[in-house]
Amino acid sequence: MTTKNWTSGGVCVLGAKGMLGQELMLVLQDRLSSGGKLFGFDLPELDICDGTAVRRVLEDHQAGVVINAAAYTDVDGCETNQALAQDVNGKAPEVVAEACAEVGAKMVHFSTDFVFDGRGRRPYLPDDQANPLSVYGQTKWAGEKAVRSAGGQSLVVRTSWLFGLQGRNFVEAILAKAEAGQPLSVVDDQIGAPTLASDLAEAVIRLLDTSAEGTVHFTNSGACSWYDFACEIVANADLDAAISRTTSEAFARPAHRPAYSVLDTSRYTELTNHTPQPWRDALRRYMDARLTPSRTVESGNEGVTGSSER
């Protein structure tokens, strides 16, 4: 089923200067070039925990679609800054979803593979039972539930291992160490699916075109360990860097992470008739793109600094 023309009203991106937010602004800028109105907001211009302010913005811009790409994504930081994690990942989605329901706007919200405990050994379906291990996963799960409970039209898109040109990410961290000749020791007992932020942004457009609601998973296809991912990054950069394997237990961090968090993307494919590209292909495109001048969001769109989303 195709949607009514969702591009006819205002489209608001929250977290517009984060890694994913900037990619969304770019693809929406192209899609809405024939007349749709695009608006991007972030701190300090808009506090998405302030329901009155959020509703005023949505009404002022006659928003028909609101895409929430704002999140506190420092997984270990969430363990020590739990109040902030709850505000940004749990409370803010509820505030935005309620405002969207009040003004009749559809909300698109992003969540994470970290809502699962990683004890499974097949890709997780959207309806599988959540059991987050970390404060990050717990607050993202709380945000999901709040969005669904608000009563308006909503779409929750779960993703994983996000990397992109517009922010800090695992690829750049590995490249920086490899280029500096620093030793690399990477865990090989956590399995997931890397996802290119620009591919995720384009997937959202496809989902909007099909009037998708509920919960959908999108990642690039295939799966790997963080060690496998690091090896592919170094090989793509043609760097001579030795990478050693380690375990999650040996590489202890504040937040517990799922051992297996591959997401099943079949519902996305059924809805859009599009198959996600393999993560290795996405990485090669990323490596090519980082060597060329990047596009920027046109100054006519509003936006400020923001956060990335995994």
GIBEL-V280923 format. One record per backbone hydrogen bond with DSSP energy under -0.5 kcal/mol. CO is the residue of the C=O (numbers start at 1). NH is the residue of the N-H. E is the energy in kcal/mol with one decimal. If there is no record, write none. Layout:
# GIBEL-V280923
co=CO nh=NH e=E
co=CO nh=NH e=E
This chain:
# GIBEL-V280923
co=4 nh=6 e=-1.6
co=5 nh=8 e=-1.8
co=6 nh=9 e=-0.6
co=9 nh=37 e=-0.7
co=10 nh=12 e=-0.5
co=10 nh=64 e=-3.3
co=10 nh=65 e=-1.7
co=11 nh=39 e=-2.7
co=12 nh=14 e=-0.5
co=12 nh=67 e=-3.2
co=13 nh=41 e=-2.7
co=14 nh=69 e=-2.7
co=15 nh=18 e=-1.6
co=17 nh=306 e=-0.6
co=18 nh=22 e=-2.6
co=19 nh=23 e=-1.1
co=20 nh=24 e=-2.6
co=21 nh=25 e=-2.4
co=22 nh=26 e=-1.9
co=23 nh=27 e=-2.3
co=24 nh=28 e=-2.6
co=25 nh=29 e=-2.1
co=26 nh=30 e=-1.7
co=27 nh=31 e=-2.2
co=28 nh=32 e=-3.0
co=30 nh=33 e=-0.9
co=32 nh=35 e=-2.0
co=32 nh=36 e=-0.6
co=36 nh=38 e=-0.5
co=37 nh=11 e=-2.7
co=39 nh=13 e=-2.8
co=41 nh=15 e=-2.0
co=41 nh=16 e=-1.8
co=42 nh=45 e=-0.7
co=42 nh=46 e=-1.6
co=46 nh=48 e=-0.8
co=47 nh=50 e=-2.1
co=49 nh=51 e=-0.9
co=50 nh=54 e=-2.4
co=51 nh=55 e=-2.5
co=52 nh=56 e=-2.1
co=53 nh=57 e=-2.1
co=54 nh=58 e=-2.4
co=55 nh=59 e=-2.6
co=56 nh=60 e=-2.9
co=57 nh=61 e=-1.9
co=58 nh=63 e=-2.4
co=59 nh=62 e=-1.2
co=62 nh=10 e=-2.3
co=64 nh=106 e=-2.7
co=65 nh=12 e=-2.6
co=66 nh=68 e=-0.6
co=66 nh=108 e=-3.0
co=67 nh=14 e=-2.9
co=67 nh=69 e=-1.0
co=68 nh=110 e=-1.0
co=71 nh=73 e=-0.8
co=73 nh=75 e=-1.3
co=74 nh=78 e=-2.2
co=75 nh=79 e=-0.5
co=76 nh=79 e=-1.0
co=76 nh=80 e=-0.7
co=77 nh=80 e=-0.7
co=77 nh=81 e=-1.8
co=81 nh=85 e=-2.3
co=82 nh=86 e=-2.5
co=83 nh=87 e=-2.2
co=84 nh=88 e=-2.8
co=85 nh=89 e=-2.6
co=85 nh=90 e=-0.6
co=86 nh=90 e=-1.3
co=86 nh=91 e=-3.0
co=87 nh=92 e=-2.9
co=90 nh=94 e=-1.0
co=91 nh=95 e=-2.3
co=92 nh=96 e=-2.8
co=93 nh=97 e=-2.7
co=94 nh=98 e=-2.3
co=95 nh=99 e=-2.0
co=96 nh=100 e=-2.7
co=97 nh=101 e=-2.4
co=98 nh=102 e=-1.9
co=99 nh=103 e=-1.8
co=100 nh=104 e=-1.2
co=100 nh=105 e=-2.4
co=106 nh=66 e=-3.1
co=107 nh=155 e=-2.4
co=108 nh=68 e=-3.3
co=109 nh=157 e=-3.1
co=111 nh=159 e=-1.7
co=112 nh=115 e=-1.2
co=113 nh=116 e=-1.8
co=114 nh=133 e=-0.5
co=115 nh=131 e=-2.4
co=117 nh=259 e=-0.5
co=124 nh=264 e=-3.3
co=125 nh=128 e=-1.7
co=134 nh=138 e=-2.7
co=135 nh=139 e=-2.8
co=136 nh=140 e=-2.2
co=137 nh=141 e=-2.2
co=138 nh=142 e=-2.1
co=139 nh=143 e=-2.0
co=140 nh=144 e=-2.3
co=141 nh=145 e=-2.3
co=142 nh=146 e=-2.0
co=143 nh=147 e=-2.1
co=144 nh=148 e=-2.2
co=145 nh=149 e=-1.6
co=146 nh=150 e=-0.7
co=147 nh=150 e=-0.8
co=148 nh=151 e=-0.6
co=153 nh=107 e=-2.2
co=154 nh=214 e=-1.8
co=155 nh=109 e=-2.9
co=155 nh=157 e=-0.6
co=156 nh=158 e=-0.6
co=156 nh=216 e=-2.7
co=157 nh=111 e=-2.4
co=158 nh=218 e=-2.7
co=159 nh=113 e=-1.3
co=161 nh=195 e=-2.0
co=163 nh=197 e=-2.8
co=164 nh=167 e=-0.9
co=169 nh=173 e=-1.9
co=170 nh=174 e=-2.4
co=171 nh=175 e=-2.4
co=172 nh=176 e=-2.5
co=173 nh=177 e=-1.8
co=174 nh=178 e=-2.6
co=175 nh=179 e=-2.9
co=176 nh=180 e=-1.4
co=177 nh=182 e=-2.5
co=178 nh=181 e=-1.1
co=183 nh=185 e=-0.5
co=184 nh=244 e=-3.0
co=186 nh=246 e=-1.7
co=187 nh=227 e=-1.4
co=190 nh=226 e=-0.9
co=191 nh=261 e=-2.9
co=192 nh=224 e=-2.4
co=194 nh=220 e=-0.8
co=195 nh=163 e=-2.4
co=196 nh=199 e=-0.6
co=196 nh=200 e=-2.0
co=197 nh=201 e=-2.4
co=198 nh=202 e=-2.0
co=199 nh=203 e=-2.0
co=200 nh=204 e=-1.8
co=201 nh=205 e=-1.3
co=202 nh=206 e=-1.9
co=203 nh=207 e=-2.3
co=204 nh=208 e=-2.5
co=205 nh=209 e=-2.1
co=206 nh=210 e=-0.7
co=207 nh=210 e=-0.7
co=207 nh=212 e=-2.1
co=208 nh=211 e=-1.5
co=209 nh=3 e=-2.0
co=214 nh=156 e=-3.2
co=216 nh=158 e=-2.3
co=221 nh=279 e=-2.4
co=224 nh=192 e=-2.6
co=225 nh=229 e=-2.5
co=226 nh=230 e=-2.4
co=227 nh=231 e=-2.4
co=228 nh=232 e=-2.1
co=229 nh=233 e=-2.2
co=230 nh=234 e=-2.4
co=231 nh=235 e=-2.2
co=232 nh=236 e=-2.4
co=233 nh=237 e=-1.7
co=234 nh=239 e=-2.2
co=235 nh=238 e=-1.1
co=239 nh=241 e=-1.2
co=242 nh=184 e=-0.9
co=244 nh=186 e=-2.5
co=246 nh=188 e=-2.1
co=247 nh=251 e=-2.4
co=250 nh=252 e=-0.9
co=259 nh=191 e=-3.0
co=262 nh=124 e=-3.0
co=263 nh=265 e=-0.6
co=265 nh=269 e=-1.8
co=266 nh=270 e=-2.6
co=267 nh=271 e=-2.3
co=268 nh=272 e=-2.4
co=269 nh=273 e=-2.5
co=274 nh=276 e=-0.5
co=277 nh=221 e=-1.8
co=278 nh=282 e=-2.2
co=279 nh=283 e=-2.5
co=280 nh=284 e=-2.0
co=281 nh=285 e=-2.3
co=282 nh=286 e=-2.2
co=283 nh=287 e=-2.7
co=284 nh=288 e=-2.1
co=285 nh=289 e=-2.5
co=286 nh=290 e=-2.3
co=288 nh=291 e=-1.1
co=289 nh=292 e=-1.7
co=298 nh=301 e=-1.9
co=302 nh=40 e=-0.9
